[in-house]
Amino acid sequence: MPRRSSRLRTSLLTGTATAGAYAGLAAARWWKQQQLPPPVTLPPVLNWEERSRETRWGRTHCYVRPGRGRPIVLLHSINATASSAEMKPIAIHLAETTDRPLYAVDWLGFGKSDRPDIPYTPRVFARQLYAVLTEDVDAPADLIALSLGCEYAAWMGLQAAPRVRRLVLVSPTGLTAPRRLSAFKRLALASAVGLGAFELLFYQLTQASSLQRFYAQQVFLDGVPQALVDYAATTAQAKGAHHAPRYFLEGRLFADDVAEQIYARLYRPTLLLTPATPGPTIQSFDRLPPLLDSNDRFLTHRSLPGGLMPHWERPAPFFETVDAFLAGS
């Protein structure tokens, strides 16, 4: 009897401690959320007209510079702190050198778009882009996309081909063996999400100092733009900012076998841009050569100096290459 009583007391104490820890995390999360602004109040990335669209998942945001001729749609990456700020040098260059209509999309869950607590899937982003191309843009558009955004741009090059004229894919994902979390990491992430710790950890790890280190180690090869770091840290500190990145970290936002199922099947002129020397960057492109061989009619490749965002590090060769491609008939 005393032994059973001892076990019962231990169980009660353990349960009380667990409940207390959970209650503490819940209180910390509630307090943090009260301090965060809604995404719509974030400072704008571009001094352009701002438009919004209501979708079944929430309000999406887009910057628009009206003009004449073929539209150009800019699509940022998808990561922990993504937004149209990643595409700002391209947006500014195009606004200064062309009269074409320009659109810079904030994906749902990022930038000034809503950050709803929903199951994020590739189809959510594909449908958002499909609506932009078929309802907002009034002519077949040229798409310039970055990293994971390239997968959705290319998807629309097939699914909405009449609305797509050309594609520029900057550091596209899907050109190396898929990176999947180990079973242990999946379990740890699921536990952190379940307990509410992931949310607090996200806001801690997206401080400017942490982002500076990440960019320096895995994205840029020769200096990190402070303006990009500053806005990334700002956009991460918004209500619901942790929701979509969770699915990105779990690997759920990448298309299955995108190289063969999407890139290789494109039949719109497509320019793929990758680093001349990727070095220690988080992405690699070892599946690029066979991809180019499989679709040499529509796929063109150029290696550029700089890391995964050459438009920030080496803008001159980047814009020279892209301008020439977009000017093609």
C-alpha positions as CSV (number, residue, x, y, z in Angstrom):
1,M,0.0,0.0,0.0
2,P,2.7,2.6,0.8
3,R,4.5,1.8,-2.5
4,R,1.2,2.3,-4.4
5,S,0.6,5.5,-2.5
6,S,4.1,6.7,-3.4
7,R,3.6,5.9,-7.1
8,L,0.3,7.8,-7.0
9,R,2.0,10.8,-5.4
10,T,4.7,10.8,-8.0
11,S,2.2,10.6,-10.8
12,L,0.2,13.5,-9.4
13,L,3.3,15.6,-8.9
14,T,4.5,14.8,-12.5
15,G,1.1,15.6,-13.9
16,T,0.9,18.8,-11.9
17,A,4.3,19.9,-13.2
18,T,3.4,19.1,-16.8
19,A,0.1,20.9,-16.5
20,G,1.9,23.9,-14.9
21,A,4.4,24.0,-17.7
22,Y,1.7,23.8,-20.3
23,A,-0.3,26.6,-18.6
24,G,2.9,28.7,-18.5
25,L,3.5,28.2,-22.2
26,A,-0.1,29.0,-23.0
27,A,0.1,32.2,-21.0
28,A,3.4,33.2,-22.7
29,R,1.9,32.6,-26.1
30,W,-1.2,34.7,-25.2
31,W,1.0,37.5,-24.0
32,K,3.2,37.4,-27.1
33,Q,0.2,37.5,-29.4
34,Q,-1.2,40.6,-27.7
35,Q,2.0,42.4,-28.5
36,L,2.1,41.5,-32.2
37,P,0.6,43.7,-34.9
38,P,-1.7,42.3,-37.6
39,P,0.2,41.8,-40.9
40,V,-1.9,44.5,-42.8
41,T,-0.3,47.1,-40.5
42,L,3.3,46.2,-41.4
43,P,5.3,48.9,-43.3
44,P,5.0,48.5,-47.1
45,V,8.0,47.1,-49.0
46,L,7.3,49.1,-52.1
47,N,5.8,52.6,-52.8
48,W,3.2,51.1,-55.1
49,E,-0.5,50.7,-55.0
50,E,-1.6,48.1,-52.6
51,R,-4.4,45.7,-53.4
52,S,-6.1,42.9,-51.5
53,R,-8.2,39.9,-52.4
54,E,-10.4,37.9,-50.2
55,T,-10.0,34.1,-50.5
56,R,-11.5,31.1,-48.7
57,W,-8.4,31.1,-46.4
58,G,-8.1,34.9,-45.8
59,R,-7.0,38.1,-47.3
60,T,-4.1,38.2,-49.7
61,H,-2.0,41.2,-50.5
62,C,-0.3,42.4,-53.7
63,Y,1.7,45.5,-54.7
64,V,0.8,46.9,-58.1
65,R,2.6,49.4,-60.4
66,P,0.1,50.1,-63.3
67,G,1.6,50.3,-66.8
68,R,1.2,49.3,-70.4
69,G,2.1,46.1,-72.2
70,R,2.9,42.6,-70.9
71,P,2.5,42.4,-67.1
72,I,5.3,41.1,-64.9
73,V,4.5,39.2,-61.7
74,L,7.1,38.9,-58.9
75,L,6.9,35.9,-56.5
76,H,9.0,35.8,-53.4
77,S,10.3,32.6,-51.8
78,I,8.6,30.7,-49.0
79,N,10.6,30.3,-45.8
80,A,10.4,31.4,-42.2
81,T,10.5,35.2,-42.9
82,A,9.6,35.5,-46.6
83,S,7.9,38.6,-48.1
84,S,8.1,40.7,-51.2
85,A,11.1,42.4,-49.7
86,E,13.1,39.6,-51.2
87,M,12.2,40.8,-54.6
88,K,12.6,44.6,-54.0
89,P,15.7,45.1,-56.1
90,I,14.0,43.5,-59.1
91,A,10.8,45.5,-58.5
92,I,12.8,48.8,-58.4
93,H,14.8,48.0,-61.5
94,L,11.7,47.1,-63.5
95,A,9.9,50.2,-62.4
96,E,12.8,52.4,-63.5
97,T,13.5,50.7,-66.8
98,T,10.0,49.6,-68.2
99,D,6.5,50.9,-68.4
100,R,5.0,47.4,-68.1
101,P,2.4,46.6,-65.4
102,L,4.2,45.2,-62.3
103,Y,2.7,43.0,-59.6
104,A,4.6,41.8,-56.4
105,V,2.6,39.1,-54.6
106,D,2.8,38.4,-50.9
107,W,1.9,34.7,-50.5
108,L,-0.8,33.8,-48.0
109,G,0.9,33.5,-44.6
110,F,3.6,35.9,-45.4
111,G,4.3,39.6,-45.9
112,K,1.2,41.8,-45.6
113,S,-1.2,38.9,-46.4
114,D,-3.2,37.3,-43.7
115,R,-1.5,34.6,-41.6
116,P,-4.4,32.2,-40.8
117,D,-4.0,29.0,-38.8
118,I,-4.9,26.6,-41.6
119,P,-3.3,23.5,-43.1
120,Y,-0.9,25.0,-45.6
121,T,-0.4,22.9,-48.7
122,P,1.1,23.5,-52.2
123,R,-2.5,23.8,-53.6
124,V,-3.2,26.8,-51.3
125,F,-0.4,28.8,-53.0
126,A,-1.2,27.5,-56.5
127,R,-4.8,28.6,-56.2
128,Q,-3.7,32.0,-55.0
129,L,-1.4,32.5,-58.0
130,Y,-4.0,31.1,-60.4
131,A,-6.4,33.8,-59.2
132,V,-3.8,36.5,-59.7
133,L,-3.1,35.4,-63.2
134,T,-6.7,34.8,-64.3
135,E,-8.5,37.6,-62.4
136,D,-6.1,40.4,-61.5
137,V,-3.7,40.4,-64.5
138,D,-5.3,41.3,-67.8
139,A,-2.8,39.7,-70.2
140,P,-0.4,36.8,-70.3
141,A,2.4,37.6,-67.8
142,D,6.0,37.1,-67.4
143,L,6.7,35.5,-64.0
144,I,9.9,36.1,-62.0
145,A,10.1,33.8,-59.0
146,L,12.6,33.0,-56.2
147,S,13.5,29.6,-54.7
148,L,10.3,27.7,-53.6
149,G,8.2,30.3,-55.3
150,C,9.6,28.9,-58.6
151,E,7.8,25.6,-58.1
152,Y,4.4,27.4,-58.0
153,A,5.3,29.7,-60.9
154,A,6.3,26.7,-63.0
155,W,3.1,24.8,-61.9
156,M,1.1,27.7,-63.3
157,G,3.2,27.5,-66.5
158,L,1.4,24.2,-67.0
159,Q,-2.0,24.7,-65.3
160,A,-2.6,28.3,-66.5
161,A,-0.3,28.2,-69.6
162,P,-2.5,30.7,-71.6
163,R,-1.9,33.3,-68.9
164,V,1.9,32.8,-68.8
165,R,4.3,34.1,-71.4
166,R,7.8,33.5,-69.9
167,L,9.3,32.3,-66.7
168,V,12.4,33.4,-64.8
169,L,13.2,31.0,-62.0
170,V,15.9,32.3,-59.6
171,S,17.6,29.6,-57.5
172,P,14.7,27.1,-58.0
173,T,14.1,24.4,-55.5
174,G,13.6,20.8,-56.4
175,L,16.9,20.3,-58.2
176,T,18.5,18.1,-55.6
177,A,17.6,15.1,-53.5
178,P,14.6,16.1,-51.2
179,R,15.6,17.1,-47.7
180,R,13.3,15.5,-45.2
181,L,13.3,15.7,-41.5
182,S,14.5,12.7,-39.6
183,A,12.0,10.8,-37.5
184,F,13.4,12.3,-34.4
185,K,13.2,15.9,-35.7
186,R,9.6,15.3,-36.9
187,L,8.7,14.0,-33.4
188,A,10.4,17.0,-31.8
189,L,8.7,19.5,-34.1
190,A,5.3,17.8,-33.5
191,S,5.9,17.9,-29.8
192,A,6.9,21.6,-29.9
193,V,3.8,22.5,-31.9
194,G,1.5,20.5,-29.6
195,L,2.9,22.1,-26.5
196,G,2.9,25.6,-28.0
197,A,6.7,25.9,-27.7
198,F,7.2,26.1,-31.4
199,E,5.4,29.5,-31.6
200,L,7.6,31.1,-28.9
201,L,10.8,29.5,-30.4
202,F,9.9,30.9,-33.8
203,Y,9.6,34.5,-32.6
204,Q,12.9,34.1,-30.7
205,L,14.8,32.6,-33.7
206,T,13.6,35.2,-36.2
207,Q,15.2,38.1,-34.4
208,A,17.6,40.2,-36.6
209,S,20.8,38.8,-35.1
210,S,19.7,35.2,-35.8
211,L,18.6,36.0,-39.3
212,Q,21.8,37.8,-40.0
213,R,23.8,34.6,-39.2
214,F,21.5,32.4,-41.2
215,Y,21.7,34.6,-44.3
216,A,25.5,34.8,-44.0
217,Q,25.9,31.1,-43.6
218,Q,23.4,29.7,-46.1
219,V,22.1,32.3,-48.6
220,F,24.6,35.0,-49.4
221,L,28.3,34.5,-50.4
222,D,29.6,38.1,-50.0
223,G,27.8,40.2,-47.4
224,V,24.2,40.3,-46.2
225,P,22.0,43.3,-47.1
226,Q,20.9,44.9,-43.8
227,A,17.7,46.2,-45.3
228,L,16.6,42.6,-46.1
229,V,17.5,41.4,-42.6
230,D,15.6,44.3,-41.0
231,Y,12.4,43.7,-43.0
232,A,12.6,39.9,-42.5
233,A,12.8,40.5,-38.7
234,T,9.8,42.9,-38.9
235,T,7.6,40.7,-41.0
236,A,8.3,37.7,-38.6
237,Q,6.9,39.7,-35.7
238,A,3.3,39.8,-36.9
239,K,0.2,37.9,-35.7
240,G,0.2,34.3,-37.0
241,A,3.6,34.6,-38.6
242,H,4.6,31.1,-37.3
243,H,1.8,29.2,-38.9
244,A,3.0,28.8,-42.5
245,P,6.7,28.4,-41.6
246,R,5.7,25.3,-39.6
247,Y,4.6,23.5,-42.7
248,F,7.6,24.7,-44.6
249,L,9.9,23.2,-42.0
250,E,8.0,20.0,-42.1
251,G,8.7,19.8,-45.9
252,R,5.0,19.9,-46.8
253,L,5.2,22.9,-49.2
254,F,7.4,21.3,-51.8
255,A,5.9,19.6,-54.8
256,D,6.6,15.9,-55.4
257,D,9.3,15.4,-58.0
258,V,9.0,18.9,-59.4
259,A,12.0,18.5,-61.7
260,E,10.4,15.7,-63.8
261,Q,6.8,16.4,-63.2
262,I,6.8,20.2,-63.7
263,Y,10.1,21.7,-64.9
264,A,10.7,19.1,-67.5
265,R,7.2,19.5,-69.0
266,L,7.3,23.3,-69.3
267,Y,6.5,24.6,-72.8
268,R,6.9,28.3,-72.2
269,P,10.4,29.9,-72.5
270,T,12.0,29.5,-69.1
271,L,15.2,30.9,-67.7
272,L,16.8,29.1,-64.8
273,L,19.4,31.1,-62.8
274,T,21.7,29.4,-60.3
275,P,24.9,30.5,-58.5
276,A,28.1,30.0,-60.4
277,T,29.6,28.6,-57.2
278,P,26.9,27.6,-54.8
279,G,29.4,27.0,-52.0
280,P,27.8,26.5,-48.6
281,T,24.3,27.7,-49.6
282,I,21.3,25.8,-48.3
283,Q,20.3,24.8,-51.9
284,S,22.2,22.7,-54.5
285,F,21.4,22.0,-58.1
286,D,22.8,18.6,-59.0
287,R,19.7,17.6,-60.9
288,L,20.0,20.5,-63.2
289,P,22.1,18.9,-66.1
290,P,19.7,16.1,-66.8
291,L,16.7,18.4,-66.5
292,L,18.2,20.7,-69.2
293,D,18.9,17.7,-71.4
294,S,15.3,16.6,-71.1
295,N,13.7,19.9,-72.1
296,D,16.4,21.9,-74.1
297,R,13.8,23.5,-76.3
298,F,12.2,25.6,-73.6
299,L,14.7,25.6,-70.7
300,T,17.7,28.0,-70.7
301,H,20.2,28.1,-67.9
302,R,22.6,30.8,-66.8
303,S,25.1,30.7,-63.9
304,L,25.5,34.0,-62.1
305,P,27.9,35.4,-59.5
306,G,26.6,35.6,-56.0
307,G,24.6,33.3,-53.8
308,L,20.9,32.4,-53.9
309,M,19.7,36.0,-54.3
310,P,22.0,37.4,-57.0
311,H,19.8,40.4,-57.5
312,W,20.9,41.6,-54.1
313,E,24.6,40.6,-54.3
314,R,25.5,41.0,-58.0
315,P,22.6,43.1,-59.6
316,A,24.4,44.1,-62.8
317,P,24.9,40.7,-64.4
318,F,21.5,39.6,-63.0
319,F,19.6,42.4,-64.6
320,E,21.5,42.2,-67.9
321,T,20.6,38.5,-68.2
322,V,17.0,38.9,-67.2
323,D,16.3,42.0,-69.3
324,A,17.6,40.3,-72.4
325,F,15.5,37.2,-71.7
326,L,12.3,39.2,-71.1
327,A,12.8,41.2,-74.2
328,G,12.6,38.0,-76.3
329,S,9.7,37.6,-78.6
